[in-house]
């Protein structure tokens, strides 16, 4: 295959040649040239598994970044087949994460390992103890604005990461970070109030 550019003709190199060059030089232009031939295939596989255009487009870029790390470490004999496996595994990991997200408040099973020492604070919606609800609500109000909104939308409004990200105009990674930090801060707040109650 021949690519035509103004003033010159460049012969298309083989996958193996570009893999070898990228592995030895780390030149992202070389990796970009290699990956550009397969982006539509990667996108197709992502759509098959993720069934979401925006998420699949993001996945194409995430997989490119993954290749930067993985290619120099691997002995790749057939790039197309290897890339298909990488893409499939990435999608399956995303689906596992999505399935985990669907459990939502299961992460809030507040036992001795997860949340408070005595495990007395249960799912805030299921719990009929208004005093405990009051403590939780008060601790949520103490969170930073972004953490508070992520907690409310994720747990109380049953929204997914991408919905929250769009609503708050932030990145999905930031949503995850806010949820993790928010839960940690809630744990500390509830433990502190619990200790005060024992005094």
Helices and strands as residue ranges (DSSP letters): E 2-5, E 8-11, H 15-25, H 28-36, H 39-50, H 53-70, G 71-73, H 79-102, G 104-108, H 130-141, H 145-151, I 152-156, H 161-168, H 172-198
